[in-house]
Amino acid sequence: MALNPSDQASTGMFFPTQTPGTVLCCTCGVVMAPNPANMCVKCLRSRVDITEGLPRQAVVNFCPDCSSYLQPPNKWLRFNLDSQELLHFLVKRLHTRFSRLVTLTHAEFMFTEPHSKRIKIRLRVRREVMNGAILEQPHIVEFVVHDKLCLSCSRLQANPDQWVAAVQLRQHVPHRRTFLFLEQLILRHGAATRAVRIADAPHGLDFFFASRSHAIRFVDFVNSVAPVQYRTDKQLVSHDPKSNVYNYKHTFSVEISPICREDLICLPPKVAHSLGNLGPLVICTKVSNSIVLMDPFTLRVAYLNATQYWSDPFRPLLSSRQLVEYSILDIEPESDIVTVGGSRYQLAYVQVARMSDFSNVFTVKTHLGHLLNVGDNALGYDLFGANPNDMEMDKYKGLVLPDCVLMKKSYEEARARRSGKQRNFKLKRLDTEVEPTGGRKGEDDKRNDEYQKFIEDLEENPELRFNISLYKNDNYEPSEMGSSMADAEEIPSVPVEELVADLEGLDIGDGQDQE
């Protein structure tokens, strides 16, 4: 090891500087580092081509309908263009011929025009040549993309209505809020990518699949995000007695629980007893694969899974369509702010009056003390003027109902001032075949109103939009007016940090115009 001059002076010893040895190339005489062949790299490449025998072109079959590639003999795999998975798939196609001749050290895509039907990859290959010298050089392989329909897509092209399994998704409630949220979950997780067709139906949607296994996978997904029960049936389509082959059409009838978020429920005595004498008057705060129930007067929470619910089903006493707007006249907190089930609540006594009738003033207990102030508006269920027809309520003798149950803070007045303005986010929609209204008056207005309510729920509830994808609206222009900025501070909105860029050329509807 050579020392620097200062170290040499301190030790008083002399160490000669070591220089790497060089030789002359036996062909061209260039000074070079020695190697077993005693030839420079340029001369080695001129005499030996390590890419000899390696393919420079190959063919890959691509299904344009489902964007999948054929892995012989009959397996179709779906990859995104220029993805690492596609690169691994293409290199694996060449590995058998390459492994016998060279060693592959690196691979990457090269740019090609999207419409050229060509995929180029640049490889770096290494091989031992003359007298044990190692030579490495690039090698380009061009894949010619041949369009070929896979088996399921070819059947679909021959008969678009041909399906093997159908999933009939139903919820018997007077609104479609659950399906609007479920639609976003399906898009987020790609649960319906294998669906041949999606059709709108009364009280739900119909999903058609070319394979029974795809339908079973979809039913399992719905079962993981909603409390459902389902049954299956099959119908014989054809039978070949010689080969003993039977062809069936399978149907999955899936029913979603009628309990929705923000519903007011009177629990049956048996269910209330099993939940530790909860309620009996409770509200639904969240619905996933289980139902979250909360007593708004004590903040007790209970969870009801699908098995427990369907063993003793019940229906809501009042649903979100029956919410009434109240004005807050006075508020007196009863307890501190507490966190229950990941959400914040505060018990308080409030004086309220219906916005449509100030002649009656009610003093009720609510769980929204941390949100409400004097002068605010709130949405709640009017039990003073309602005539609930519920058999479960009759089973409780001496049950005293409150005059109203407040559910959430209302921003109707502020939204009315902001009407007509675009939002900063968009939502994707499923490609659904919608039935014609058939002359039913107000059906389209009803769908638009339900969609707008769903958009407003997403703005107000961060927990609701946690599992769905919101996309940036490129046409959104924030207003510079002072009044608009004041309204924006008052009305809940989606932060820009929660939005993702829309990188796909899909049909996206915004929260303002699309159904």
C-alpha positions in Angstrom: 0.0 0.0 0.0 1.5 3.4 -1.1 1.7 6.2 1.4 1.3 9.8 0.7 4.4 12.1 1.0 3.5 13.4 4.5 3.2 9.8 5.8 6.5 8.8 4.2 8.3 11.8 5.8 6.9 10.9 9.2 8.0 7.3 9.0 11.3 8.0 7.2 10.7 5.1 4.7 10.4 5.1 1.0 7.5 3.2 -0.7 7.5 3.1 -4.6 4.2 4.0 -6.3 2.5 1.0 -7.8 1.0 1.4 -11.3 -1.2 -1.1 -13.1 0.5 -3.2 -15.8 -0.4 -2.7 -19.4 0.2 -4.7 -22.6 -0.2 -4.1 -26.3 -3.2 -5.5 -28.2 -1.9 -8.4 -30.3 -4.0 -7.2 -33.3 -4.0 -3.4 -33.3 -1.2 -2.5 -30.8 -3.3 -0.3 -28.6 -2.2 -0.1 -25.0 -4.7 -1.9 -22.8 -5.1 -3.8 -19.5 -4.1 -7.4 -19.8 -6.7 -10.1 -20.3 -6.6 -13.8 -21.2 -7.1 -13.1 -25.0 -4.5 -10.2 -25.1 -6.9 -8.4 -27.4 -8.7 -5.1 -26.8 -12.5 -5.0 -26.6 -12.9 -3.5 -30.1 -10.8 -6.3 -31.7 -12.6 -9.0 -29.7 -16.0 -7.7 -30.9 -14.8 -7.6 -34.5 -13.7 -11.3 -34.3 -16.4 -12.7 -32.0 -20.1 -11.9 -32.0 -21.6 -13.1 -28.8 -25.1 -12.4 -30.0 -24.8 -14.9 -32.9 -27.7 -17.3 -32.7 -29.8 -15.0 -30.5 -33.3 -14.1 -31.8 -33.8 -10.5 -32.9 -37.5 -10.8 -33.5 -40.3 -12.6 -31.7 -44.1 -12.7 -31.8 -46.5 -12.1 -28.9 -50.3 -12.5 -29.1 -52.4 -9.7 -27.6 -56.2 -9.6 -27.0 -57.3 -6.0 -27.7 -60.6 -6.4 -25.9 -59.3 -7.4 -22.4 -55.7 -6.2 -22.8 -54.1 -9.6 -22.0 -51.2 -11.5 -23.5 -51.0 -15.1 -24.4 -48.7 -17.4 -22.4 -48.6 -20.6 -24.4 -50.3 -22.9 -24.6 -53.6 -21.3 -23.5 -53.1 -19.0 -20.5 -53.9 -15.3 -20.9 -52.3 -12.8 -18.5 -53.1 -9.1 -18.1 -50.3 -6.5 -18.0 -50.0 -2.8 -18.3 -47.9 -1.4 -21.1 -44.3 -0.7 -20.2 -44.7 -2.3 -16.8 -42.1 -4.4 -15.0 -44.5 -7.4 -15.1 -44.7 -7.2 -18.9 -40.9 -6.9 -19.2 -40.5 -10.0 -17.0 -43.1 -11.8 -19.2 -41.3 -11.0 -22.4 -37.8 -11.8 -21.1 -39.1 -15.1 -19.8 -40.3 -15.9 -23.4 -36.6 -15.6 -24.5 -35.0 -17.2 -21.5 -35.0 -20.8 -22.9 -32.9 -19.8 -26.0 -30.8 -17.3 -24.2 -29.7 -19.4 -21.3 -27.9 -21.9 -23.5 -25.7 -19.3 -25.1 -25.3 -16.2 -23.0 -26.0 -14.7 -19.5 -28.6 -11.9 -19.3 -27.5 -9.1 -17.0 -30.0 -6.2 -17.7 -33.2 -5.5 -19.6 -35.2 -2.4 -20.4 -37.9 -1.1 -22.7 -37.1 1.1 -25.8 -39.5 3.7 -27.1 -41.9 2.6 -29.9 -45.0 4.4 -31.3 -48.2 3.2 -29.6 -49.8 2.3 -32.9 -46.8 0.5 -34.4 -47.7 -2.9 -32.9 -44.1 -3.3 -31.9 -42.4 -3.7 -28.5 -38.7 -3.3 -28.3 -36.5 -4.3 -25.4 -32.7 -3.6 -24.9 -30.8 -6.5 -23.3 -27.3 -6.6 -22.0 -25.8 -10.1 -22.5 -22.5 -11.6 -21.3 -20.5 -14.5 -22.6 -17.1 -16.1 -22.2 -15.0 -16.0 -25.4 -11.4 -16.7 -26.3 -9.2 -18.1 -23.5 -11.7 -17.3 -20.8 -12.2 -13.6 -21.6 -15.6 -12.2 -20.6 -17.3 -10.0 -23.2 -20.5 -8.0 -22.7 -22.6 -6.1 -25.3 -26.2 -4.9 -25.9 -28.7 -6.8 -27.9 -32.1 -5.5 -29.1 -35.1 -7.8 -29.5 -38.3 -6.6 -31.3 -41.6 -8.2 -30.4 -44.3 -8.1 -33.1 -47.7 -7.8 -31.5 -50.4 -9.9 -33.2 -54.0 -9.3 -32.3 -55.8 -12.4 -31.3 -59.0 -12.6 -29.2 -58.9 -14.8 -26.2 -61.5 -17.5 -25.7 -63.9 -15.5 -23.6 -63.7 -12.4 -25.8 -64.2 -14.4 -29.0 -67.4 -15.9 -27.4 -68.5 -12.5 -26.5 -67.9 -11.1 -30.0 -70.0 -14.0 -31.4 -72.8 -13.4 -29.0 -72.7 -10.3 -26.8 -75.5 -11.7 -24.5 -73.7 -14.9 -23.9 -72.9 -15.4 -20.2 -72.4 -18.3 -17.9 -73.0 -16.7 -14.5 -75.1 -13.8 -13.3 -75.0 -12.0 -10.0 -78.3 -10.2 -9.1 -77.4 -7.6 -6.4 -80.5 -6.2 -4.6 -81.3 -4.0 -1.7 -85.0 -3.3 -0.9 -84.8 0.3 0.2 -86.4 3.4 -1.4 -83.0 4.9 -2.4 -79.7 3.9 -4.1 -77.2 5.4 -1.7 -75.7 2.0 -0.9 -75.1 1.2 -4.6 -73.5 4.6 -5.3 -70.9 3.8 -2.5 -70.6 0.2 -3.6 -69.9 1.3 -7.2 -66.9 3.3 -6.0 -65.6 0.3 -4.0 -66.0 -2.0 -7.0 -64.0 0.5 -9.2 -61.3 1.0 -6.6 -60.6 -2.7 -6.2 -61.4 -3.7 -9.9 -63.9 -6.3 -8.7 -66.0 -6.1 -11.9 -63.3 -6.0 -14.5 -64.2 -9.6 -15.6 -67.9 -8.7 -16.0 -69.2 -9.2 -19.5 -72.1 -6.8 -19.0 -73.6 -4.7 -16.2 -77.3 -3.8 -16.3 -79.4 -1.6 -14.1 -82.4 -3.3 -12.4 -85.1 -2.3 -10.0 -83.6 -2.1 -6.5 -80.1 -3.1 -7.7 -77.7 -4.1 -10.4 -77.1 -7.2 -12.5 -73.5 -8.4 -13.2 -73.0 -11.0 -16.0 -69.8 -13.1 -16.2 -68.3 -15.5 -18.7 -67.2 -17.9 -16.0 -68.7 -19.1 -12.8 -65.4 -18.6 -10.9 -65.4 -14.9 -11.8 -69.0 -14.6 -10.4 -68.0 -16.4 -7.2 -65.0 -14.0 -6.8 -67.3 -11.0 -7.2 -69.8 -12.4 -4.6 -66.9 -12.9 -2.2 -65.9 -9.3 -2.7 -69.4 -8.0 -2.0 -69.6 -10.2 1.1 -66.4 -8.6 2.4 -67.7 -5.0 2.1 -71.4 -5.3 2.9 -73.7 -7.5 5.2 -75.3 -9.8 2.6 -77.0 -13.1 2.2 -77.1 -15.0 -1.0 -78.4 -18.2 -2.6 -77.4 -19.9 -5.9 -79.3 -21.6 -8.6 -78.5 -23.1 -12.0 -80.3 -24.0 -15.2 -79.4 -26.7 -17.7 -78.6 -25.2 -21.1 -77.4 -28.1 -23.1 -76.3 -31.7 -22.6 -74.0 -34.0 -24.7 -74.9 -37.6 -23.8 -71.9 -39.0 -25.7 -69.3 -37.1 -23.8 -71.5 -36.6 -20.7 -70.9 -32.9 -20.7 -73.5 -30.6 -19.1 -73.6 -26.8 -19.7 -75.4 -24.7 -17.0 -76.2 -21.1 -16.5 -75.6 -20.1 -12.9 -77.4 -17.3 -11.0 -76.4 -15.8 -7.7 -79.1 -13.9 -5.9 -77.4 -11.5 -3.4 -79.4 -9.4 -1.0 -77.9 -6.5 0.9 -79.1 -5.6 4.4 -81.7 -2.8 4.3 -79.9 -1.0 7.2 -78.0 2.0 5.9 -75.9 4.7 7.4 -77.8 7.4 9.3 -80.9 5.2 9.6 -83.0 5.4 12.9 -83.7 1.9 14.2 -85.8 0.4 16.9 -84.1 -2.8 17.9 -86.2 -5.9 18.5 -86.1 -7.0 22.1 -84.2 -10.2 21.3 -81.5 -8.3 19.4 -81.3 -5.5 22.0 -80.8 -8.1 24.8 -78.0 -9.9 22.8 -76.2 -6.5 22.5 -76.2 -5.9 26.2 -79.7 -4.1 26.4 -78.6 -1.5 23.9 -81.1 1.1 22.9 -83.8 0.2 21.9 -83.7 3.5 19.9 -80.3 3.5 18.0 -78.8 5.0 14.9 -76.5 3.3 12.3 -73.2 5.1 12.0 -71.3 2.8 9.6 -72.0 -0.1 7.3 -69.3 -2.4 6.1 -69.2 -6.2 6.4 -70.8 -5.5 9.8 -73.3 -2.9 11.0 -72.2 -0.3 13.6 -75.1 0.8 15.9 -74.9 3.6 18.5 -77.2 4.8 21.2 -77.2 8.6 20.6 -78.2 9.3 24.2 -75.4 7.2 25.9 -72.8 6.8 23.1 -72.8 3.0 23.6 -71.7 1.2 20.4 -72.4 -2.3 19.3 -71.3 -4.3 16.2 -73.6 -6.6 14.3 -72.1 -8.9 11.7 -74.0 -10.4 8.8 -74.7 -13.7 10.5 -76.1 -12.0 13.5 -78.3 -9.7 11.5 -79.8 -12.3 9.1 -80.5 -14.7 12.0 -83.0 -12.1 13.3 -83.4 -9.4 10.6 -85.1 -6.0 11.2 -85.9 -2.9 9.2 -85.1 0.8 10.0 -87.8 2.9 11.7 -86.9 6.0 9.6 -84.4 6.4 6.7 -82.4 9.3 5.4 -85.2 10.4 3.0 -87.3 11.4 6.0 -84.8 13.8 7.5 -86.2 17.2 8.6 -84.2 20.4 8.9 -84.0 22.0 12.4 -82.7 25.3 13.6 -80.5 25.3 16.8 -81.8 27.9 19.3 -79.6 27.0 22.3 -77.1 24.4 23.3 -75.7 23.3 26.7 -72.9 20.6 26.7 -73.3 17.8 29.1 -70.0 16.0 28.8 -66.5 16.4 27.3 -65.7 15.4 23.7 -65.0 11.7 23.5 -63.8 9.3 20.7 -66.0 6.4 20.0 -65.2 3.9 17.2 -62.8 6.4 15.6 -65.3 9.3 15.5 -65.7 12.2 17.9 -68.9 12.9 19.8 -70.1 15.1 22.7 -73.4 14.8 24.5 -75.4 18.0 24.9 -78.9 19.3 25.4 -80.2 21.5 22.5 -83.3 23.6 21.9 -84.4 23.2 18.3 -87.4 24.2 16.1 -88.4 23.0 12.7 -87.4 25.3 10.0 -90.9 25.0 8.5 -92.6 25.6 11.8 -91.2 27.7 14.7 -94.3 27.3 16.8 -93.0 24.2 18.5 -89.7 24.3 20.4 -88.1 21.1 21.6 -85.4 20.3 24.1 -83.6 17.1 23.1 -80.4 15.3 23.9 -77.9 14.9 21.0 -74.5 13.4 20.4 -73.5 16.3 18.1 -72.5 18.8 20.8 -69.0 19.2 19.3 -70.4 20.3 15.9 -73.4 22.4 16.6 -73.5 26.1 17.6 -76.4 28.5 18.2 -77.8 29.6 14.8 -76.7 26.4 12.9 -79.0 24.1 11.2 -79.2 20.3 11.7 -81.0 17.4 10.0 -82.9 15.0 12.2 -85.9 12.7 12.5 -89.2 14.3 13.6 -90.7 11.8 16.0 -93.1 14.4 17.4 -95.1 14.6 14.1 -94.3 11.2 12.7 -96.6 8.2 12.8 -94.2 5.3 12.9 -95.7 1.9 12.1 -93.2 -0.5 13.6 -94.2 -3.8 15.2 -90.9 -3.9 17.2 -91.8 -0.6 18.9 -95.1 -2.0 20.1 -93.3 -4.7 22.0 -91.8 -2.1 24.4 -94.4 -1.1 27.0 -94.0 2.4 28.3 -91.3 3.4 25.8 -91.1 7.2 25.6 -89.8 8.5 22.3 -87.9 11.8 22.1 -89.4 14.7 20.1 -86.6 14.4 17.5 -83.2 12.7 17.0 -80.6 14.9 15.4 -78.3 13.1 12.8 -75.9 15.6 11.3 -75.2 19.3 10.8 -76.9 20.8 7.8 -75.1 23.0 5.1 -78.1 23.5 2.8 -78.1 27.3 2.9 -74.4 27.6 2.2 -74.7 25.1 -0.6 -77.6 27.0 -2.1 -75.4 30.0 -2.4 -72.7 27.9 -4.1 -75.0 26.1 -6.5 -73.8 25.9 -10.1 -70.1 25.8 -9.2 -67.9 22.9 -9.9 -66.2 20.8 -7.3 -62.5 20.1 -7.2 -62.9 16.3 -7.7 -64.5 13.8 -10.0 -65.7 10.2 -9.7 -65.6 7.3 -12.1 -68.8 5.5 -12.9 -69.4 1.9 -14.0 -70.4 1.3 -17.6 -73.9 0.3 -16.8 -76.8 -0.3 -19.2 -79.6 1.9 -17.7 -83.2 0.9 -18.3 -85.3 3.6 -20.0 -87.5 5.3 -17.5 -90.6 4.3 -19.5 -92.4 7.6 -18.9 -92.0 7.4 -15.1 -92.2 11.0 -14.1 -89.3 12.4 -12.1 -87.2 9.2 -12.2 -84.2 11.0 -13.7 -84.5 13.9 -11.2 -84.6 11.4 -8.4 -81.4 9.7 -9.6 -79.6 13.1 -9.9 -80.8 14.2 -6.5 -79.5 10.9 -4.9 -76.1 11.3 -6.6 -75.8 14.9 -5.4 -76.6 13.8 -1.8 -73.9 11.1 -2.2 -71.4 13.7 -3.3 -72.3 15.9 -0.3 -71.8 13.0 2.0 -68.3 12.4 0.7 -67.5 16.1 1.4 -68.8 15.9 4.9 -67.5 12.5 6.0 -63.7 11.8 5.7 -64.3 8.3 6.9 -66.7 7.6 4.0 -64.2 8.6 1.3 -61.3 6.7 2.9 -61.7 3.6 0.7 -62.7 5.2 -2.6 -60.7 7.1 -5.2 -61.4 10.8 -5.9 -59.8 12.3 -9.0 -58.7 15.8 -9.7 -61.1 17.9 -11.7 -58.9 19.8 -14.3 -61.8 22.1 -15.1 -62.1 23.3 -11.5 -61.3 27.0 -11.0 -61.3 28.3 -7.4 -63.2 31.6 -7.0 -61.4 34.7 -5.8 -64.4 36.4 -4.4 -64.4 37.0 -0.6 -67.9 35.7 -0.1 -67.1 32.5 -2.0 -64.0 32.0 0.2 -66.2 32.4 3.3 -68.6 29.8 2.0 -65.8 27.5 1.2 -64.6 27.7 4.8 -68.1 27.0 6.0 -68.9 24.1 3.7 -66.9 20.9 4.1 -64.7 20.1 1.1 -62.2 17.5 0.0 -58.6 18.4 0.6 -56.3 18.5 -2.5 -54.0 16.0 -0.8 -56.7 13.3 -1.0 -57.1 13.7 -4.8 -55.3 11.5 -7.3 -54.5 12.4 -10.9 -56.6 10.7 -13.6 -54.0 9.0 -15.7 -56.4 6.8 -17.7 -58.5 8.0 -20.6 -61.7 6.7 -18.9 -65.2 8.3 -19.0 -65.3 10.3 -15.8 -68.3 12.2 -14.5 -67.9 15.1 -12.1 -69.9 15.6 -8.9 -71.9 18.4 -10.5 -73.5 17.1 -13.7 -73.4 13.3 -14.0 -76.1 11.0 -12.6 
